[in-house]
């Protein structure tokens, strides 16, 4: 299955090649991104917790959010051209060595390849060769462990990109959603009033 490609983190207005002429008849089952949004943010602190749909584990001290990807596939019998996605994160306090501090890292291929978080994308079934629409929802619950005596502020930034296939013309060649999470812990206790999850700017390229 075509996977998520690694490239430099895109800035607004960049990140994909120009599609071919819209007047060209497409012989392939070609994927076009039609939506890429971050939403349904939920805060969980203290004893309540959040049960991850990815692992079934109860998590504490963080936020859950959904990244909803919408795609359309043209009908075509000459092969499949799939969309690709990139999940870029930058954090000041990394959780593991493959995610250097304050560096944009593509988590699907470098930071956490094969993570259960990305299961909905990895297990997707594209509607080819007949064509049709496909919606994928990825739920991510970034958290911070409350080790005794820990005092720290973690800032985690997201830049989530979905790119159309380049075999045939699409209205949008890529769509990007951004967000920033701030988690503040004081002496091993999460400060919920100082913590936040803010959805940032979104962008697309023609």
Secondary structure, DSSP 8 states (H G I E B T S, - for coil): -------S---TT-SS-----TTS---SEEEEEEEEEEEEEEEE-TTS-EE-TTT--EE-SEEEEEEEEEEEE---SS-EE--EEEEEEEESS-SSTTS-TTS-EEIIIIISTT-GGGHHHHT----TTT-EEEEEEEEE--B----TT--EEEEEEEEEEEE--SSS--S-SEEEEEEEEEEEEETTEE-TTT-EEEEEEEEEE-
